Amino acid sequence: MSSLSSNLPTSPSTLRVGCVGGGQLGRMMALEAPRLNIDMRFLDAEGSSCPAGQVVGATDRNGVERIVKGALYDEDKLAELAEGCNVVTMEIEHVGVQGLEKLEAKGVNVQPSSRIIKIIQDKFVQKEHFSKYGIPLPPYADLPNLEAIHDAALQFGLPLMLKSRKGAYDGRGNTVLRETTPEAITTALADLGLKAEDLGDTLYAEGWVRFYSEVAVMVVRSTNGETRAYPATTAVQTDSICRVVLVPARNVPANIRHKCENIAMKAVNALGDGATGMFGVELFLVENGVDDIDVLLNEVAPRPHNTGHYTQDACATSQFENHLRAVCGLPLGDTNLLVGAAAMVNVLGAPSGDINETMKGVNAAMSIPRAVVHWYGKGCRPGRKMGHINMTADSHAELDTSLSRILELERISYDDLPAICRVGKCPLVAVIMGSQSDLPTMQDAVNVLKDFGVPYEVDIVSAHRTPEKLMLYSRSAASRGIQVIIAGAGGAAHLPGMVAAMTPLPVIGVPIKTSTLNGQDSLLSIVQMPRGVPVATVAIGNATNAGLLAVRSLCASRPDLRDKMEEYQLNMKKAVDSTSHSLLEQGSDKFLEGMATKSKSVNI
Amino acid sequence: MSSLSSNLPTSPSTLRVGCVGGGQLGRMMALEAPRLNIDMRFLDAEGSSCPAGQVVGATDRNGVERIVKGALYDEDKLAELAEGCNVVTMEIEHVGVQGLEKLEAKGVNVQPSSRIIKIIQDKFVQKEHFSKYGIPLPPYADLPNLEAIHDAALQFGLPLMLKSRKGAYDGRGNTVLRETTPEAITTALADLGLKAEDLGDTLYAEGWVRFYSEVAVMVVRSTNGETRAYPATTAVQTDSICRVVLVPARNVPANIRHKCENIAMKAVNALGDGATGMFGVELFLVENGVDDIDVLLNEVAPRPHNTGHYTQDACATSQFENHLRAVCGLPLGDTNLLVGAAAMVNVLGAPSGDINETMKGVNAAMSIPRAVVHWYGKGCRPGRKMGHINMTADSHAELDTSLSRILELERISYDDLPAICRVGKCPLVAVIMGSQSDLPTMQDAVNVLKDFGVPYEVDIVSAHRTPEKLMLYSRSAASRGIQVIIAGAGGAAHLPGMVAAMTPLPVIGVPIKTSTLNGQDSLLSIVQMPRGVPVATVAIGNATNAGLLAVRSLCASRPDLRDKMEEYQLNMKKAVDSTSHSLLEQGSDKFLEGMATKSKSVNI
C-alpha cells in the first residue's frame, strides 16, 4: 500500500479527466467522478446531448465546454479534449490510435496508452500477443487469402468462425462457415461485406469452441502494475448481445472461478506498461471430461464493460470508480462481492421501438426490493441498449425470484436461460428425513421456519434406500441456494452425517426417538461423527430446536431475523414469568389442580 | 403496489426536478437523478460553482441554465427555478415559505409543500404540532417574556435549554441556562444575540434531557401517504455537529430500535398531506430504570439528512434516490440495510483550514476495503463539512477496524466515542470452556479457525464458578459482534446450554471426555436441551468439528469462506485417495508394517 500512496496527487485540487466517447459508459463514470474530486469532459460525435453530456451539462461553472463535439478519430478534437486534462482515457476502443500517439508525443498522459489500444483494436494482433504470453486461446489463424481459409478449415474442422480483425462488437463482424465450397465462402465473406480480394489483413479464422458456459471477469490494473480481479461472472448472450450477467458465475466450482480470475489477470498483465484502468475479459469454459475444465480467452476490452455493471450495486468500488482511480494513479479499490449473489439485466429497446414498452421492466424494477435502475437517456431503437437493472440478494435462489420477474418484462423467460444459469425456485433451509414416519417429529422444525418466515423445502432422502438421491441432493444443495440443512433420522441414523460429508453447508441432525433404544441409537449415530465432518446434533426428537438453530445460523447475515429471534426469546421469558406469577398467586395446590383439569380437558 | 403504479409517469420522457439549494445534499441528489431519467436544476446563491452546480454543469444540452443564481428567499428566482419543472423540492428548510406558497397558488407542484416547511421552520410550532398528535417530546414551553423563563426553570428544573425557534442548525441558536439570576439570563440571551425585549416569538425553552443515546431515523413518505423507515442509527455529535453515524443503532435492543422507527414514521405521518420526500428524525433515548427505555422526539428535518448518508452504500435505495422517487410520485424504494453494519464519518475542514490536512482521511479511505469516499467540492474552512466516508461490514466488530483508522485521520480517537458506541476489538467466533483442563481439547477448534483465517477469542467462562460472568458474556456477545459461540464443558456440562439461553447466536457444544463416564455425561448434559433453546452438539471431544461447524455457519454471508470450505473438503478427499493409492500399491501386509513403523517413530 505504501508504494501506492506515493501515487496520490500531492495537491488536493480537482483532477480533470478527458474521456474519448460520451456513451453510457462515460455517463456512468461521470456519475461517480464528482465524489472522488474528479471533473470530467468528453469527446463525442453527438455533442452535449450524448448520454454523458446529459449528466455533466454543456458547460462548466467557468463557461468552459464539457463536451467536445467531434469524431473519435478527429485528431484536432482529441487535442481539444486533452487541453487542461490530467489524463485522457476512453470508454470505447474504436478510437484514433494515431491521434492518441500524437497526444502522447506532446506529453499528454493517455491511459490506457495508444500501444494497448493498438494491440486490442486488431483482434488478430491481440491473439498473437496473448499467445506469446502463454494465455490459453481457442485455435486461430491468419487469413491472408482464400487458400488460408481452406487450410484453417482443414486444421480446425468445420464449422469455422470468420472474424473481422477490427471494429467488431456485439456479434457484428463475425460469421460462421459451415462448408468450404466456393459458394459458401463467397456467401460468408459477403455477410461481412467483403470479397475474396479484400482478404489480407481484414479477417482471421477461429476454431469452433464447444463451450458449456461463457464467463467474464473484470480486471483493474494501476499505473504501477498492481492488478485486481472482480469475481468471475456468467454472461448470457442472446443474438450475440449481452442480456444477463450472473455473479458469482453460476454452477462453476470455486477453483474454476479462481482459475478464470487468474487467467484474466495474467492476460491484462501480459499487455504490459500502459495497460491501465478497467479491462473486460471474456472467457470460454470447455469441458474436457469429468471434473476437468479448460478456460480459454475469447477477447479483452480495455475499458469498463457491460459484464461489469453489476459492480455498481454489488461491490464497494464499482468498475467505473476503479477505472477512474486507476487512470488517475489513485489506489485501486476493493473488488470483492459484498452480497451472496448479484445479477444484471440489460434493458433493450423493445422490438416495436416503443419507449413505453421499453420502460416496462424499468418501471416494475422500481417496486422490486434490491433492484436498482440505471437509465442511459438514449433515443429508443429496437434492440438498442437503453439501460440496465442490477439486482442483489443473499443467495442465488433469493435473487432469482426478482430476476425472473425482471426477465419476463424484458421479454425473456427464466426457463429459456441456459440450464447452467438456472437454480429454480429454492428455499433457504432444507428439512429432510430418512422416512415418512419421521415427519410427525420433523414437522416441529417446519413450524419454526414458518413462524420466522424462512423459506424451506421438505423432502424424504434415505441414506440406505435412495443413496443416489442422497448424493445428488447433498452435492447440489449449496449451488441451489440452500444455506442450512436439517436432517432427521432414527436407529442406525446415517443421513445427517452422509449429507454433511457432501456439502459445505451446516447440517443439523435430529435423532428420531426409536422404540427399541429410545433414540439413544439415533443420537450416537448422528453425534459421534469423525473429525472433519461436523453434524450439529440436537436432543432426541427435538426438531423444534433444529429449526431454531437453523434460524440462529441464518441470523449472521440477516439483522431482521436476529431481531425476531430476540423477540422469540423475550416471549419465552414472558410466558414463564406469567406462569410463575400464577403459581405465586394461586399457591402450588390450586395450581396443580388447574393443571390436572386442563390436562383432562385436553384428553377429552 | 397497484395503487403506486398508477402514480408512475404515463410518459417515459425525462422528469425535471427543481431543487431549492445546491449544496452537498443537492449534489448527491444530482448524482442519482440521471439513472432514474430525472433531470435536475438548482437555485443557489453561489451560482454554478455550488456543489450541485459542479456536477450538473452551468447549462444543459439546449443551452438552458441549470443553476439559477439567487437567494433561497427570492420569489422571482424561485419562480425562475420552477419554470418547466414537474416538481419543485428543496435540500434545506431555511427557504422562503411565501415564495413557495406563491408557486403553489400558480399550480406548481411543490414537495414537500409550503405548509410542511412552515410547521418545521419554527421549532416551537413543530413541537406544538407533534404534541397534538401524541408524539413523545421533552418538556418545552413558549417564552413570550422574561417571566416565562423563570416559570420554565421552575417547572423543568435547571439546567434549562433556551432555543431559537427559527434558523438554527448544527447547534447554533441553542444555549444552556444554568441559573436564573438576571445576569445569567442576560448572558444566555446575549449568547443568542438577543436582549430581553427581543423575547416574544424568538425563543422557546426545553427541559434538560439526560439521554443516554441519540438515535436518528430516516423516513420517506410518498405523495399518497405510504411511509417507510430506514433502520435506526446512533448519531454521534461533537461540538453539536454530527461527526459519526453507526447503523444499526449501537447497543440498542431490537424492540427499542423498532420503537424508534415507529415513532419516527408516526411523526412524519402526523405532518399530513404534503409531507413528501425524505425526513430526518432525531430522537433521544432516556433510561427509566432497568429495561425501560423512553424514546423522545428531538426534531425533524424535511429533506435528506446527514444521518442518512450511510444509505448510499448500505441500502439498495439511498435517501437521495428515495427523496427523488417520493417527490416525483414514483414507487418508494427498499429501505432495508443490506449489510451487517455500516458507519458514516463526516470529513470536516481541518482546524488549520489546510486542504491537504483535511483530505488525509479521504486519501487513506481510498486504500481501505469497503470504505467509500464522498467529496463535496466545497472551499475549505475549519470545521466545515467537506465530505463524508461511508463504511460497511458484516458485523459491528469488523466495521470498527476500518472505523478506528478513519476516525484517527479525522482527529477523533475511537476510545473517545461514547461508551455505548464502542464494541472494542472483537472476533467473529468465541471459544469458551468451563475449565482450563478443557483447553487441550478445545485448542483443536482454535486451530481450525486459524486455518480458515476467522478471527476468534478464547476465554474461560464457568457456569458453576463464574455465573455472573456467564450471564454478562452471553448477553453481550451478539452486540459485541460475535456471530458464533463454541462452548466446551465436561460432566454436568451446563455451559453451552446456559449460554444458548442468553444469546440469539448459534451455540456449538463440545462434550469433553471425562474419566468416570467417558464423556457420556457431558454429551447428554449438552445435547438434551429443552424445546426453545438449541445447542448444536458435536461428538465427544471433537472440537475440530465444532470449529468446522462455526466456519460452515459463517459461510452463508461469506462466499470466500464457502470456497475455502469446499477446498478443505477436496483436500480431505485427496488425502484419503492418496492413502488408498498406497494401500492398493503396497498391499495390506506391507502397508500395516509401514503404519507400525510410523507409530513407533512417533513414540520415540
Interface residues (C-beta under 8 A of the other chain):
Chain A: M1 L4 S5 L8 S11 P12 T14 R27 L31 E32 P34 R35 L36 N37 D39 G47 S48 S49 G53 Q54 V55 V56 G57 A58 T59 D60 R61 G63 R66 P231 P248 P253 A254 N255 R257 H258 D313 A316 T317 R325 L330 P331 G333 D334 N336 L337 L338 V339 G340 I355 N356 T358 M359 V362 N363 M366 S367 P369 R370 A371 V372 V373 H374 W375 G377 G387 T392 D394 S395 A478 Q483 V484 P504 L505 P506 I508 L523 V527 Q528 M529 P530 R531 G532 V533 P534 V535 A536 T537 V538 A539 I540 N542 T544 N545 A546 L548 L549 R552 S553 L554 C555 A556 S557 P559 D560 R562 D563 M565 E566 E567 Q569 L570 M572
Chain B: M1 L4 S5 L8 S11 P12 T14 R27 L31 E32 P34 R35 L36 N37 D39 G47 S48 S49 G53 Q54 V55 V56 G57 A58 T59 D60 R61 G63 R66 P231 P248 P253 A254 N255 R257 H258 D313 A316 T317 R325 L330 P331 G333 D334 N336 L337 L338 V339 G340 I355 N356 T358 M359 V362 N363 M366 S367 P369 R370 A371 V372 V373 H374 W375 G377 G387 T392 D394 S395 A478 Q483 V484 P504 L505 P506 I508 L523 V527 Q528 M529 P530 R531 G532 V533 P534 V535 A536 T537 V538 A539 I540 N542 T544 N545 A546 L548 L549 R552 S553 L554 C555 A556 S557 P559 D560 R562 D563 M565 E566 E567 Q569 L570 M572
